[in-house]
Amino acid sequence: MKFKLNRLELKWVLYDVGNSAFTLLISTIMPIYFNYLAGNAGISDVDYLAYWGYATSISTVIVAILGPTLGTVSDLKGFKKKIFMAALLVGAIGCIFLGFMSSWLWFLLIFVIAKSAYSLSLVVYDSMLTDVTTKDRMDEVSAHGYAWGYIGSCIPFILSLLLVLFYENIGLTMSAAMSIAFLLIALWWLFLAVPLLRSYEQKYYVSAQSHPVRSSFSRLGHIFRELGNNKKILFFLIAFFFYIDGVYTIIDMATAYGTALGLDTTGLLLALLLTQIVAFPAALIFGRLSRKMAIGRIIMICIAAYFVIALYGMGLNEQYQFWILAVCVGIFQGAIQSMSRSYFAKIIPANQSGEYFGVYDICGKGASFAGTTLVSFVSQATGNVNLGVGALSVMFAIGFVFFILADNKAKEVSI
């Protein structure tokens, strides 16, 4: 039977379409522009890749600190939409400012702020899943979010790509083209958030206290204490920390990695566009597969696939190999993200979704603290960016082991 989204689910999915344009910008055009700024300042390719990785890692640390706190506060009645809107505005405005930066250092600073705000908006957005749908629909609604996000984000990306590749033909400088591209992405992001902001109602919440911030810290502390007693959630979060950090490192640093290897910029961008196109049907197929196969098994298949992808990256030095990598990533990217989100939403209390997704996003949407740091450190220590990417296989191996432990605990509880 064909799966159909209801109106609220559709509006929730539209925000995935909007914010995915910023995700694609981070993984494609933004590193190329930073490479342009860094190159003008005399920074080497290895250091360029490392600085980009460190900036991404700093953003993750910020989200790790603020994510759980804001997520916990968002569980209070009437707070979720306000926090979501604030993070959205800071991220979108930061995206606009990035287009006007001429200093590589200032560019990295604004990037950290914009990316942190973007990630914090996703802490709240992910927790909204429990409000907009039911448990039996979560897997496919989550899959539709990522799937339509991949294909929808191609629209502003293609327009931005045309600007970046042919700016001279239309009488623009690279800086002017980048400014327009970043503005376009920000407006797309904001426009597609409006339907959700207008219709979302917080169904599950914690009653507001006389001292909401203080009580939120107290509840957050309780969550961390409870994790020790809830092994299925604890083991899942440990697994998620390792395998999703690897996934987001590949997403965030793919273009930077290819650029550092000296591969053709246009080819890199087109290959990553192919990733988005492949990811669209793949995410929907895996979502439908969840009706017949245990979601835990699907996640394990995806982790194993990424382990092989990381090993493949060690030998990458030709353009065609990057295209193969792009297709493989596209097949499993949406599935591992969407299935992880819905898997977690099912095993946590609905009225504490903000708290738990705040902790969840320490590991995930802040994007790849351990992964980007590992790639940057190994690349600089060895002088070989291929070894840096290959090192990610260790993270997928650890994530696989802990996910098996988590899934076994979940099965024990359900028996």
Buried (B, 14 or more C-beta within 10 A) or exposed (E): EEBEBEEBBBBBBBBBBBBBBBBBBBBBBBBBBBBBBBBEEEBEBBBBBBBBBBBBBBBBBBBBEBBBBBBBBBBBEEBBBEBBBBBBBBBBBBBBBBBBBEEBEBBBBBBBBBBBBBBBBBBBBBBBBBBBBEEEBBBBBBBBBBBBBBBBBBEBBEBBBBBBBEBEEEEBEBBBBBBBBBBBBBBBBBEBBEBBBEEBEBEBBBEEEEEBEEBBBEBBEEBEEEBEEBBBBBBBBBBBBBBBBBBBBBBBBBBBBBBBBEBEBEBBBBBBBBBBBBBBBBBBBBBBBBEEEEBBEBBBBBBBBBBEBBBBBBEBEEBEBBBBBBBBBBBBBBBBBBBBBBBBBBBBEBBBBBBBBBBBBBBBBBBBBBBBBBBBBBBBEEEBBBBBBBBBBBBBBBBBBBBBBBBEBBEEEEE
